[in-house]
Amino acid sequence: MKITFIGAGSIGFTRKLLKDILSVEELQDTQIAFTDINAHNLEMVTQLCQRDIDANHLNIRIQSTIHRREALEKADYVVNVVRIGGLEAFEKDVDIPLRYGVDQCVGDTLCAGGIMYGQRGIAAILEFCKDIREVSNPDCIMLNYANPNAMVTWACNKYGKVKTIGLCHGVQHGHQQIANVLGVKKSELDIICAGINHQTWYIQVRYKGQDMTGKLLEAFETHEEYSKTEKVRIDMLRRFGYYSTESNGHLSEYVPWYRKRDDEIMDWIDLSDWINGETGGYLRVCTEGRNWFETDFPNWMTGEPEVYDYSTRSEEHGSYIIEGLETGRVYRGHFNVVNHGTITNLPTDAIVEVPGYVDANGINIPIVGDLPLGCAAVCNASISVQRLAVEAAVHGDEQLLRQAMMMDPLVGTVCNPPEIWQMTDEMLIEEEQWLPQYDKAIDEAKKRMKNKALIPTRKDYKGVARLKIKSVEEIAEEKKTAD
């Protein structure tokens, strides 16, 4: 069996997922291939992971190559962890909308940043799919961790013609939070989630057979930490009746209500951790992490290698799916798949995040039925944006792209149509190198930006809650103090 990682230079996911996979005894003779367009990052991650493999006495030599088709040849599983455009493009996804007052915490799933991330990602990942169809094994499955997860997974299944399962860890994290506020063990708390990625709802929460859904609001409102850090999620629970999987910062940018006015944003977010709502928070921590890894890599290589232990795997779904398919062990998780009527009041072609069971018979998805009406309404608003964005990315259709921006809940709340048109022009022009499908549209955008009177923007605006990116020296000092 062969597993290929695309975007393997992403140290966080690659090393963790590889450890998870190779901690399963039956998978310890797997062929592993790494590929990335960044040869330097690829070499560092390959060295680190090969050292782990050697320390665990496995007879595996990583195939590491910048040539994607070589890595994909005869692959049975492909793990996609790419960030198309890297941090350079990510910075534009955050900074350009800020000029128009669109204040994002993350910008990788919905909103202006997520839509443009989808345009870059889908264009590239459909090329991955073409290679998979041509050189990988016929039944190859892609496990997609790349964001915007729903958009990418949608495009891969519909247009890439590769069976693709979108994977995320939001459900597991929220599950732990609910256990914490109820004061019970996570293992004793049975949950069912349903919705769309990053807007999935805990529609069933049971403890020893008792329905606990009605007890969640008071439990969260009185929790010492979450009452301060999860204000958006608690307010959504208060008004829609169900807790949402996604973090406070993520959720705040998917809906129209919490980041629409500068003087109200701080009422809903918390700066003790970026994920609670910091402006451009994820971009900051990713930038700091990249810079620090470059500096700290020699220490990683001399530190203790990972121990491949079946009992200490992470909660990421990927290794459990492969284990279930290859060994027949049953695994229950939550996966992003084509709806096909699983959630009966969401569109059948959408990508939904729902319970699934894996064993030697395949990946099986039970029928969920209707979501509560309010929850379905929130999801449907986002699905409309996703559909427009996917079709725009696949066909290079600038009109659909602009309509996706207009229909986005936060962008449409903050900006008027002329502002959205101009913001889209700016994003197309500044991200040109990653958007080959928009060549003609970008040429026209350049003419407009050069020749017409432009709407004034807040060019130096940094957002309501932007924190400074720490230097390598500052990070080193922090770590020294912590030690």
Buried (B, 14 or more C-beta within 10 A) or exposed (E): BBBBBBBBBBBEBBBBBBBBBBBBEEBBEBBBBBBBBBEEBBBBBBBBBBBBBEEBEBEBEBBBBBEBBBBBBEBBBBBBBBBBBBBEBBBBBBBBBBBBBBBBBBBBBBBBBBBBBBBBBBBBBBEBBBBBBEBBBEEBBBBBBBBBBBBBBBBBBBBBEBBBBBBBBBBBBBBEBBBBBBEBEBEEBEBBBBBBBBBBBBBBBBBEEEEBBEBBBEBBBEBEEBBEBBBBBBBBBEEBBBBBBBBBBBBBBBBBBBBBBEEEBEEBBBBEBBBBBBBBBBBBBBBBBBBBBEEBBEEBEEEEBBEBEEEEBBBBBBBBBBBBBBBEBEBEBBBBBBBEEBBEBBBEBBBBBBBBBBBEEEBEBEEBEEBBEBBBEBBBBBBBBBBBBBBBBBEBBBEBBBBBBBBBBBBBBBBEEEBBBBBBBBBBBBBBEBBEBBEEBBEEBBEEBEEEEEBEBEEEBBBBBBBEBBEEEEBBEEEEEEE
